Amino acid sequence: MKGLTRVGAVLLILGLLSLVIPIPQREDHGVKIGDAKIGVQTEHSERLPPVVGGILVVGGVIALAAGARKSA
């Protein structure tokens, strides 16, 4: 498997995963006064925009096709 084919496979897998798996984000909100600290921690998950996943998938398919064409 050549380098371009590997890059294409990685892009394709990342693109498909970005459409399915949300990315967890954690935020800390707090106030510190002297030795006392009052804080709240929030956590939520967001997915990447579908356009990003689509671009990764299309780029992966193009790289796989180009890599297969070069090795043949």
Beta strands, then each sheet from edge to edge (+ up, - down):
strand 1: 23-33
strand 2: 36-46
sheet 1: 1+ 2-
end
